[in-house]
Amino acid sequence: MGADTDLALLGSLTLAAFLAATLLPGGSEAVFAGLVVLRPDLSLPALVLATLGNTAGGMSTYALGRLLPRKELPPRLELVRRHGSLILLLSWVPLIGDALCAAAGVLRLNWLACMAWMALGKGLRYGAIAWLMA
């Protein structure tokens, strides 16, 4: 396949990973796994771009949380407050990941630390999928 096809595949993966990490429903794991199986030569760029796209999507949810007015904080945010940005290692977990990103934003946790922990967790998840597909 040509370079244009590779760029289209990787671009589609990045978009799928971004959208999957927003409040929109969907997942990027199947797209990532399919790409790694069909094109093992693209595994490393796919891992990097899926991680970047998914982290950017998670940070968009974090930003939405920061935009919410800060009133009395609900008790359910206590877990995130207690663990801080480290909890975002779990931002990839279905159903709770988006809530963790939004909660980190509501709590005004340090954005750089949040992004770093989020990227690490998401990257490890994609790395595990790539390893399983090899």
ChimeraX attribute file (.defattr): number of C-alpha atoms within 10 A of each C-alpha:
attribute: neighborCount
match mode: 1-to-1
recipient: residues
	/A:1	6
	/A:2	6
	/A:3	8
	/A:4	9
	/A:5	10
	/A:6	13
	/A:7	11
	/A:8	11
	/A:9	17
	/A:10	21
	/A:11	16
	/A:12	15
	/A:13	24
	/A:14	25
	/A:15	16
	/A:16	22
	/A:17	27
	/A:18	25
	/A:19	21
	/A:20	22
	/A:21	28
	/A:22	23
	/A:23	17
	/A:24	11
	/A:25	9
	/A:26	13
	/A:27	17
	/A:28	21
	/A:29	18
	/A:30	12
	/A:31	16
	/A:32	26
	/A:33	21
	/A:34	14
	/A:35	20
	/A:36	21
	/A:37	14
	/A:38	10
	/A:39	14
	/A:40	15
	/A:41	11
	/A:42	15
	/A:43	20
	/A:44	13
	/A:45	11
	/A:46	24
	/A:47	23
	/A:48	17
	/A:49	21
	/A:50	28
	/A:51	25
	/A:52	18
	/A:53	24
	/A:54	30
	/A:55	28
	/A:56	21
	/A:57	24
	/A:58	33
	/A:59	26
	/A:60	21
	/A:61	24
	/A:62	27
	/A:63	18
	/A:64	17
	/A:65	21
	/A:66	19
	/A:67	13
	/A:68	12
	/A:69	8
	/A:70	11
	/A:71	7
	/A:72	6
	/A:73	11
	/A:74	7
	/A:75	8
	/A:76	9
	/A:77	15
	/A:78	13
	/A:79	12
	/A:80	19
	/A:81	16
	/A:82	10
	/A:83	10
	/A:84	16
	/A:85	23
	/A:86	16
	/A:87	20
	/A:88	27
	/A:89	22
	/A:90	19
	/A:91	26
	/A:92	27
	/A:93	14
	/A:94	13
	/A:95	11
	/A:96	11
	/A:97	22
	/A:98	26
	/A:99	19
	/A:100	26
	/A:101	32
	/A:102	24
	/A:103	24
	/A:104	27
	/A:105	24
	/A:106	21
	/A:107	19
	/A:108	17
	/A:109	18
	/A:110	12
	/A:111	15
	/A:112	11
	/A:113	14
	/A:114	26
	/A:115	20
	/A:116	16
	/A:117	19
	/A:118	28
	/A:119	25
	/A:120	19
	/A:121	22
	/A:122	27
	/A:123	22
	/A:124	16
	/A:125	19
	/A:126	22
	/A:127	17
	/A:128	11
	/A:129	17
	/A:130	22
	/A:131	12
	/A:132	9
	/A:133	14
	/A:134	10
